Structures are given as structure tokens and as C-alpha cells.
Amino acid sequence: MDACDDNLLLIKPIGYMKTCFATKNGTPRQPTVCPSSEGKLQISKEIFTNPDHSLIGLADFSHVWILFHFHLNGSAKNVKPKVKPPRMNGSKTGVFSTRSPHRPNPIGLTLAKLESINDAVITVSGVDIVDGTPIIDIKPYIPSYDSIAARTDGSSQQDDNPPHDGATIANWVGEKSTLKVVFSLRALANVEELESGELAGKLEFCSNIKKSIAEILCEDPRSTYRRTKCGDRLYYFTVNQVHVTVWFDGSTSPTTAEVLRVQKIDQSPTTTTT
């Protein structure tokens, strides 16, 4: 591409997010799905000589908007005007009526809780971002401007679950997953062994492995293809420093997601999922 082309926007990341989600598999599709997960962003010195100065005053806010680049999408040539959101079970809708990462300009937006600021590093929770994601910008969440409910009733109160009533959304968006998450005795023993042994005090982004796994699975991280057409009911994902093996049983009502095994990543077999 020609850098002088007036139709191009040149954007430089302000830093790269560090999270417990090493791959796209298992990464929450939306913010706050896994409230216990944390991420860290260090503002690059390539942006500011004194990057910590750029964060002065941000601690006065409880939540922040994070704009990021979907850097794992692949070729932009494959972007289509219609997509299949997981909750529509194979039906298509226009890409601009969805949160699909596959967009003409692969930019993501997420709302996260601000946990702390230490020099040029900010720690947030409730993230839905893959480890190593380029961050484009961060902005404070301001209820009186950003919340439909707050703008309607004049409220400016900030809380952990920003209100959304007063806004209209498509019916399929409001459909909740009805998965039942259970842990096998083996998986529970795995978790206990890891938290008290090899990973004791080393879980940087989430301190409770079982809770994080359950939060991710409750929203059914599988693609529409895996839910409706794939005969393999096994599913694998990573969170923090562990590899998780899950069996989805569609013969039960609701569908059961049984966690079969939890291992340290360096002990896990290489597995490809769709």
C-alpha cells in the first residue's frame, strides 16, 4: 500500500495487551463474560517519552473503553457483508449489525473495569482480548455520555455493571446461553493440584482457575459450526497457564459442558479446533 494514499489511515499501537487468553479458542466474545480475568497494558515509550504522564487522571474513573486491532483475522480479502453470529445458529445478518471481528476495518471495542495504574501500566478486568493484541486507544467510560439509561434519567452513578436499559437491541442478542457447566472429579483434582502446587502464587491474570473456566463456558465459546455440524463434541481452550479439555453433551437439557481435564500448557497436546 502507498503510505501517501489519502484513503489510508496509519495507526500505531499505544501498546500490546497481556492477558490469560493465549489463543482465540476460549477467549470471551464480549467483555464482562469473564469478570475474574485480568489484562495488563503498558503504554509504549514509542508513543510518549513519558508514557506514565498520559495516564494521569485516569484513576478517577472506574471503567475504560479499549479500542484494539483484531490482528489474528487473516486476510482482509475474506471479509463478507453478511456473517453468522453464534447466537443466530447459522442464520446470516449484516456485518454492521454484529460484533463480528471479521470487518472491513478489523477494530474491536471493549469495556473493562479499571483495577489499578502503576507507572505506565494499567490493569483491567473483564477483558475479552487475546494475549498480544495491539491496542489502538483507551478512553474513560462516562455514564452520563455513554449510558442510554443515565442519559434518560439523569443519573451519573458508576457501577460494576453499567446499565443498558433504555436502548433497543435485536432479539437474537438478548438470547442467553443455557449451558450447564460441571467439572469431573479428575478436573477438580487437577485444579486443586495446580493451584496448590505448580501454579501456587503464579496465576498473574486470574487467581481462581475453576471460576474463570466456568465463566467462559457459561456463554458457550463454540462456533456455530462446532455446535450444529461438527460431530466431535470435544473442545479445547487455554486460560492463563492451563489447557482445558471439555465435553459438550447435547443429549441433556440444557446442554452440559463437562470439564474433563485441566493441565499446565506445557503438558498439553497440540490440538487444532474450529
C-alpha positions as CSV (number, residue, x, y, z in Angstrom):
1,M,0.0,0.0,0.0
2,D,1.0,3.6,-0.7
3,A,1.5,5.4,2.6
4,C,0.7,8.6,0.9
5,D,-2.8,7.4,-0.3
6,D,-5.4,9.8,1.2
7,N,-7.7,6.8,1.7
8,L,-5.4,5.1,4.1
9,L,-5.3,5.6,7.9
10,L,-1.9,5.0,9.5
11,I,-2.4,3.9,13.2
12,K,0.3,3.0,15.6
13,P,-0.5,0.8,18.7
14,I,-0.1,2.5,22.0
15,G,0.9,-0.8,23.5
16,Y,0.1,-4.6,23.5
17,M,-2.4,-6.2,25.9
18,K,-1.2,-9.1,28.1
19,T,-4.0,-11.4,29.1
20,C,-4.6,-15.0,30.1
21,F,-6.1,-15.9,26.7
22,A,-3.3,-17.3,24.6
23,T,-5.5,-18.3,21.6
24,K,-8.8,-17.3,20.1
25,N,-10.3,-20.5,21.3
26,G,-11.9,-19.8,24.7
27,T,-11.5,-16.1,24.6
28,P,-14.8,-14.5,25.6
29,R,-16.7,-12.9,22.8
30,Q,-17.8,-10.0,24.8
31,P,-16.5,-8.0,27.8
32,T,-17.6,-8.9,31.4
33,V,-18.3,-12.5,30.4
34,C,-15.3,-13.5,32.5
35,P,-15.1,-10.8,35.2
36,S,-12.3,-12.5,37.0
37,S,-9.9,-12.4,34.0
38,E,-7.4,-9.5,34.0
39,G,-5.2,-7.8,31.5
40,K,-2.2,-5.5,31.6
41,L,-1.3,-2.8,29.1
42,Q,2.0,-0.9,29.2
43,I,1.9,2.4,27.3
44,S,4.8,2.3,24.8
45,K,7.6,4.8,25.0
46,E,7.4,5.0,21.2
47,I,4.2,6.9,21.7
48,F,5.2,9.2,24.6
49,T,8.7,9.9,26.1
50,N,7.0,9.9,29.5
51,P,4.1,7.3,29.0
52,D,3.1,7.5,32.6
53,H,2.1,11.1,32.1
54,S,-0.6,10.0,29.7
55,L,-2.4,8.1,32.4
56,I,-2.6,11.0,34.9
57,G,-6.3,11.4,36.0
58,L,-7.4,8.1,34.6
59,A,-7.6,6.5,38.1
60,D,-10.6,8.8,38.8
61,F,-12.7,6.5,36.5
62,S,-14.0,3.0,37.3
63,H,-14.2,1.7,33.7
64,V,-12.4,2.3,30.4
65,W,-13.2,1.8,26.7
66,I,-10.4,-0.1,24.9
67,L,-10.1,0.1,21.1
68,F,-8.0,-2.7,19.6
69,H,-7.0,-4.4,16.4
70,F,-8.2,-7.9,15.5
71,H,-4.7,-8.9,14.5
72,L,-5.5,-12.7,14.1
73,N,-8.2,-12.3,11.5
74,G,-6.1,-13.2,8.5
75,S,-6.6,-11.7,5.0
76,A,-9.0,-8.7,4.8
77,K,-10.0,-10.0,1.4
78,N,-12.1,-12.7,3.1
79,V,-14.4,-10.1,4.7
80,K,-18.1,-10.6,3.7
81,P,-21.1,-8.2,4.1
82,K,-23.1,-10.9,5.8
83,V,-21.9,-13.0,8.8
84,K,-23.3,-15.8,11.0
85,P,-23.3,-14.7,14.7
86,P,-23.1,-17.7,17.1
87,R,-26.4,-16.9,18.7
88,M,-28.2,-16.9,15.3
89,N,-27.4,-20.6,14.9
90,G,-26.3,-20.4,11.2
91,S,-28.6,-17.6,10.1
92,K,-26.9,-14.6,8.5
93,T,-27.2,-10.8,9.1
94,G,-25.3,-7.8,8.0
95,V,-21.8,-7.5,9.5
96,F,-22.5,-3.9,10.8
97,S,-25.4,-5.3,12.9
98,T,-23.0,-7.6,14.7
99,R,-19.9,-7.6,16.9
100,S,-18.1,-9.9,14.5
101,P,-14.3,-9.5,14.4
102,H,-14.3,-10.0,10.6
103,R,-14.9,-6.4,9.4
104,P,-13.6,-4.2,6.6
105,N,-11.6,-2.4,9.3
106,P,-10.8,-5.0,12.0
107,I,-11.2,-2.8,15.0
108,G,-12.6,-4.0,18.3
109,L,-14.2,-2.1,21.2
110,T,-14.5,-3.4,24.7
111,L,-15.5,-2.1,28.1
112,A,-13.3,-3.1,31.0
113,K,-13.1,-2.3,34.7
114,L,-10.0,-0.3,35.7
115,E,-8.3,-2.2,38.6
116,S,-5.1,-0.2,39.0
117,I,-2.4,2.0,37.4
118,N,1.3,1.6,38.2
119,D,3.6,4.0,36.4
120,A,2.8,3.4,32.7
121,V,1.0,0.1,33.2
122,I,-2.8,-0.2,33.6
123,T,-4.5,-3.4,34.9
124,V,-8.1,-4.0,33.8
125,S,-10.6,-6.9,34.4
126,G,-13.4,-8.4,32.5
127,V,-11.4,-8.4,29.3
128,D,-12.3,-10.3,26.1
129,I,-8.9,-9.8,24.3
130,V,-6.3,-12.3,23.1
131,D,-2.8,-12.0,24.6
132,G,-0.6,-9.8,22.5
133,T,-3.4,-7.8,20.9
134,P,-2.3,-4.3,19.6
135,I,-4.2,-1.6,21.5
136,I,-5.2,1.5,19.5
137,D,-6.6,3.7,22.2
138,I,-8.2,3.8,25.7
139,K,-10.8,6.3,26.8
140,P,-12.7,6.7,30.1
141,Y,-16.2,5.4,30.4
142,I,-18.6,8.2,31.4
143,P,-22.1,7.1,32.2
144,S,-23.7,10.4,31.6
145,Y,-22.5,10.3,28.0
146,D,-22.1,6.5,27.3
147,S,-25.2,5.0,29.1
148,I,-28.6,5.3,27.5
149,A,-30.3,4.8,30.9
150,A,-28.1,7.5,32.5
151,R,-28.9,10.0,29.8
152,T,-32.6,9.2,30.2
153,D,-32.9,9.5,34.0
154,G,-30.1,12.0,34.5
155,S,-28.1,9.5,36.6
156,S,-24.3,9.7,36.5
157,Q,-23.6,6.9,39.0
158,Q,-20.9,4.5,38.0
159,D,-21.2,0.8,38.9
160,D,-19.6,-2.6,38.0
161,N,-22.4,-3.4,35.6
162,P,-23.2,-0.3,33.5
163,P,-26.9,-0.1,32.7
164,H,-28.2,-0.8,29.2
165,D,-32.0,-0.4,29.7
166,G,-33.4,2.3,27.5
167,A,-31.6,1.1,24.4
168,T,-33.2,-1.2,21.8
169,I,-31.3,-4.4,20.7
170,A,-32.0,-7.2,18.2
171,N,-33.9,-10.1,19.7
172,W,-31.1,-12.6,19.0
173,V,-28.6,-10.5,21.0
174,G,-30.6,-11.0,24.2
175,E,-30.8,-14.7,23.9
176,K,-28.8,-16.2,26.8
177,S,-26.9,-19.4,26.8
178,T,-28.5,-22.2,28.8
179,L,-25.4,-24.4,29.2
180,K,-24.8,-26.3,32.4
181,V,-21.2,-26.4,33.4
182,V,-19.9,-29.3,35.5
183,F,-16.4,-30.5,36.5
184,S,-15.4,-34.1,36.6
185,L,-13.7,-35.4,39.7
186,R,-10.4,-35.6,37.7
187,A,-10.7,-32.0,36.6
188,L,-11.4,-30.8,40.2
189,A,-8.3,-32.7,41.4
190,N,-6.3,-31.1,38.5
191,V,-7.4,-27.6,39.5
192,E,-6.7,-28.2,43.2
193,E,-3.2,-29.7,42.4
194,L,-2.3,-26.8,40.2
195,E,-3.5,-24.0,42.5
196,S,-1.7,-25.5,45.5
197,G,1.3,-26.8,43.7
198,E,3.0,-25.8,40.4
199,L,0.9,-22.7,39.9
200,A,0.6,-21.5,43.5
201,G,1.0,-17.8,43.6
202,K,1.9,-17.7,39.8
203,L,-1.5,-17.0,38.3
204,E,-1.0,-13.5,37.1
205,F,-4.3,-12.8,35.4
206,C,-6.8,-14.9,37.3
207,S,-6.4,-16.3,40.7
208,N,-9.3,-18.8,40.5
209,I,-8.9,-21.3,37.7
210,K,-12.3,-23.0,38.2
211,K,-14.2,-19.8,38.3
212,S,-12.6,-18.5,35.1
213,I,-13.2,-21.7,33.2
214,A,-16.9,-21.8,34.3
215,E,-17.4,-18.1,33.3
216,I,-16.0,-18.8,29.8
217,L,-18.1,-21.9,29.3
218,C,-21.4,-20.5,30.5
219,E,-21.5,-18.3,27.4
220,D,-20.7,-21.3,25.1
221,P,-17.4,-20.3,23.3
222,R,-18.0,-22.7,20.4
223,S,-18.6,-21.5,16.9
224,T,-21.9,-22.1,15.1
225,Y,-20.2,-24.8,13.0
226,R,-19.0,-26.7,16.0
227,R,-22.4,-26.5,17.8
228,T,-24.5,-27.6,14.8
229,K,-22.5,-29.5,12.3
230,C,-19.3,-30.9,13.9
231,G,-19.7,-34.4,15.2
232,D,-16.7,-34.0,17.6
233,R,-18.1,-32.9,21.0
234,L,-14.6,-32.4,22.5
235,Y,-13.5,-28.8,22.8
236,Y,-10.1,-27.4,23.9
237,F,-9.0,-23.9,25.0
238,T,-6.4,-22.2,27.2
239,V,-6.8,-19.8,30.0
240,N,-4.0,-18.3,32.0
241,Q,-1.3,-21.1,32.1
242,V,-3.7,-24.1,31.7
243,H,-5.1,-26.2,28.9
244,V,-8.7,-27.2,29.3
245,T,-10.5,-30.2,27.8
246,V,-14.3,-30.1,27.7
247,W,-17.0,-32.5,26.5
248,F,-20.3,-31.0,25.3
249,D,-23.3,-33.3,25.8
250,G,-26.2,-32.1,23.7
251,S,-28.4,-35.1,24.8
252,T,-29.2,-33.3,28.1
253,S,-31.4,-30.3,28.6
254,P,-29.8,-27.9,29.0
255,T,-26.7,-28.9,27.1
256,T,-23.9,-30.0,29.6
257,A,-20.4,-28.8,29.3
258,E,-18.3,-31.2,31.3
259,V,-14.7,-30.2,32.1
260,L,-12.7,-33.4,31.8
261,R,-9.2,-32.3,32.4
262,V,-7.1,-29.2,33.3
263,Q,-3.4,-29.2,32.7
264,K,-0.4,-26.9,32.6
265,I,0.0,-25.7,29.0
266,D,3.5,-27.2,28.6
267,Q,1.9,-30.6,29.3
268,S,-0.9,-30.3,26.8
269,P,-1.0,-32.0,23.4
270,T,-1.1,-29.8,20.3
271,T,-4.8,-29.6,19.2
272,T,-6.5,-27.8,16.4
273,T,-10.1,-26.8,16.7
274,T,-12.5,-24.9,14.5
